[in-house]
Amino acid sequence: MATDGIKIIDGDLAKDTYDRIMDLYDSDASIETIRKEIPFVKGDYGVDSDFYHEIFVTSYALAFWEIGELTEDILEEVKQVIEAKAGLKVWTEECDENEGKKRQKELDKFLKKISLVNQKIRKRKKYRIIKNLYFQPDDLLTFKLSDKNYYAVICANVTQQRGQCTYDLVATTYKGKEKPTIDDLRSCFIAGRKIGSGYDLETTLLRQPNVDEIWEYVNQDNFIFGLPYHLVTHRDIISFKDNFEVVGKLKIKESFKHSGGYGYESSFDRFEDIFIDLDNHMKVFSEQKYPVTLLCEL
């Protein structure tokens, strides 16, 4: 467990929760659709109230308050997570007592804010959508590096978010003198990461269907599986897109596309740095190898 910052929207979980709600909102999704796509999960409070649940609940509540749809049950849940003091405990233990006090002050200020009716509801934003994409979701891309070997990544998603378009690439372990085929990838692995769940088994499975298949593979349960994404913006890839070649389609199962962190790669040199010694890169960033046959639809 690690703290990211005392603000309500600090760290991957808070940003991911808040941004997913706002992205749907800006895409003109109805409030009912947003609630269905991103369900509000309540906790089971006691001595071991969960730190991550506090982050999820507060970021969720902030988003719904800003769009004028905060309900009493969400507000009540915020009150309970703040009273449970899970955040205060973690910030105090991992940082110091002063940081714990800062976090508690931030939570108290936040609760006071959302307890009042929002008088300035956020309007839905309109962003330009890029239509002429260089690559498509599920494209298997190959590229050659200075060692004369071919490598491969999967374009798991193309994300158009708040006016920025990114190709969300996932590393595979393919390395060979020949361009890879889909059959070649069957014996390869994909970089993945375990993420602490903080929920019971049933709730974790609800949040990520079929993750128990991965639990069985690693002989460990109750964690969320995430993909470490190598993001390349549409603007940046213009200068080196010709280094990549589409050699087929390989779809990662939707429930396994949860983000396990990301980095922006703005030049082809970054792919040289990462893939020439992929094992070392994965070790540094606490990533593990998972079979293509487990994660993909084949």
N, C-alpha and C positions, 0 to 999 in steps of 0.2 A: 504494500500500500504506500502511496506517495502523494503528498500534497502538491497542488499546482499553484495556488494563490488564494487569497482570502475573499476575492470578489465572487459574486454569484455566478458570473460567466467567466470562469477560469478553468483551464484544463480541457482535455479531449471530451470527457463525458458531458460536461455542462454545455460546451460549444456544440457538440453533436446533437444533443437533445433540443436545444434552443434553435439551432439552424434548420433542423429537419422540420420543425413546426413552422418556422417562418418561410421556408422554401415552399411548403405546401400552400400556405396562406397566400404567398405572392403568385402562386400558380393558379389562383382562383378556386382552390379546393374549398368545399363547404366546411363549416366547423364540425359537422357530423363526420365528414370524411377524415378530417385531421385527427379527431378523437379515435376513430376506428384504426387509422394507420399507425398512430402512436398512442397506444392505450396508456392511461394513467394507472400506475401500479401502487397500491397501498402497502405499507409495511406492517410487520408484526413487532410491536415495540416492547422493550424490556431492557435488561442490563446491556445486552450486546446489540443495541440498535445500530443499524448499518450506516457507515460513513458514506458509501457510494449512493445509498438511497437518499440521503440528505441532499447530495449534489443533484441527483435526478429530479427530485421533487421541487427544489427551489428554482432550478432552471426552467422546468416545465411550467411552474406557476408564473414566473416572470413573463414568459412568452404569452401565456393566455391572458395575463393582466394587461399586457401591452395591446393586445388585439381586442380587448374589451369583453372577453369570454371567461373570465375567472369565476369558477363556481364555488359554492360554500364548502363542498367536500374537498376541493383542492386546497382552499384556504385553511380548513381544519387540519389537513394533513401537514401543511407547512408548519402550523403551530405545534403539532406533535413532534415533528422531526427536530425542531428547534429546542423544544423542551427536553428531548432525549439527550441532547448535547453530544452526539456522536462526533460532530465536527470539532467541537471544542476539545474533546479528548485527544483526537488524532493530531490536531495542530499543536497542542501542548506537548505531546509525547515526541512527535517527529521534528518539531522546531523548538519552540520554547513557550513559556507561559505568556510572554508578551504577544506572540503571534496568535495564541489561542484567544486572548482577550480581543485582539483585532478582528478575528473571525466572528466571535460572538457579537461584537458591536455591529459588524456588517449584517449579520443575520437579524438582529433586533431592528436595525434601520430598515431592512428589506421588508420585514413583517409589517412594520408601521406603514410603509409605503403602499403595499398591496392590500392592506385592510381598508384603504380608502378607494372610492370609485375613481377609475381612471378618467380624467376629464379631457384627455387628448389621445384618443384611440389612434393607433398606428394605421395609416392607409396602406393598402396593397400596392407594392411597387411593381413597375414594369421594366423588364430588362431585355436587351437585344439577344436574340437566339441565333447562334451560328448554325447555318444549314449545310454549308459545304465542308463537311468533316473530312479529315485525312484518313482516319481509322474509325472502325465501328466497334461497338461492344462485342465481346467474344472473339475478336480477331486474335489469332496466334501470330505473333510477330517474331521474326528472326533478324539477327544482326551479327556482323563479323567484327571482331576486335583485333588488336595488334598482334596477338599470338596466332592469328590465322584460323582460329576456331569460331564456329557459329554458336550463338547463345539464343535463348528464347524467353520472351515475356508474353503474358496474356493481357490484353486490354479488357479488363473485367468490366469497366464502366466508362462511359463518356459523361462527365458531369458538367452541366451548365447551371451555375449557381451564382446568383447576384452579379450577372454580367460577365463572369469569367468561365471559360470553357477549359476543362482539363481532361487529358487522357489518363485514366487511372490504371497504371500498369502494375502487374504482379510478377515477381521473379519466379522462374522455374530453374531447376538444376541442370537443364539440358546443356551439354557442351560436346561439340563434335566437329569433325572436319567436313561433314556434309550438312546441307540444310535440313532441319528437322521436319518430320512428317507427324501427323497426329498419332500414328502408330508408335513412333519413336517416343512420344511424350508419355505413353502408357507406363513406361518403366521409370519415369522421372518423378520429381517431387516439387512441391510448391512451398514457398516460405510462408509461415504462419506464426501466430503468437497467441499464447494463453492470456486471458484477461480475467482478473478476479470478478466473480459474479456478485457476491454479497446477498444473493437470494437463495431460497431453498431450491431443491432439484426441480420441483414442479414449475416454479415461477421461471427459473432459468430456461427450461425447455419451452415455456410459453414465449419467452422473449427471443429465443433462437431455436426454432424447430429443427429436429434431427441432429442437434449438436451431440446427442448421446452416441452417435456413430463415431465421433471423434474421441469422446471419452473412452469408448471401448478400445479404440486403436492405441491410445497412450496409457491405458489402464489407470486413469485418473478421472474423477468426475467433478461436476459442478463448477465449471469455468465457461466463460464465453470465448468462442473462437473468433479471432480477428485476422484480417489480411494486412500486412504492412504494404502500403501503397507507395509507388514511385509516381508522383504526379508530374506531368509535363503539360504546361499550358499550350493552348492552340497557337498563341503568339510565339512562344519560344521554339516550338517544334518545327516551325517553318524553315529554320536554318539547317536542320539536320534530319528531317523526315525521310529523306532519300536513303538514309542508312538502314531503314527498317523495310522489311518485306513481309507482306501477309502470305502465310503459307497454309492457312486453313482456319477453321472455326473450332474453338474449344471453350465451352461454357462452364464456368464455375457455378455450382448450385447457389441459387439466390440466397438461401438462408446462411450460407457461409461467406457472403460478401461483406459482412460486418467489418468496419474499420478497426484495424489493430495498430493505428498510427500511420503517419505519412511523412514524406519529404518531397520537396520540389526539386526536380532535376532540370536545370536550365540549359545544359549543353550535353553533347554526346560524350565529352570527356568524363562526365559523371558515370556513365554506363561502363566505361573502361575502368574507372576506380572501383566500382561496386562489383562487377562481374568477373574480373580477372582473378579475384580471390573472394568469391561469394561466401565460402564457408567462414572466413574471418569476419566479413561484414555481418553475417547472421549471428555469429557469436557475440560480437560487440553490441548488437542491438537486441539480444535475447530472443532471437527467432529460432524456430524449429522447422524441421522438414516433415511435410505431410504428403502422402501419395496422391498423384494426380487422379488415380482411379477412385480414391475416396472422396475427393473434393469436387470432381467434375462430372458432368453428365456425358457419359460415353456410350 
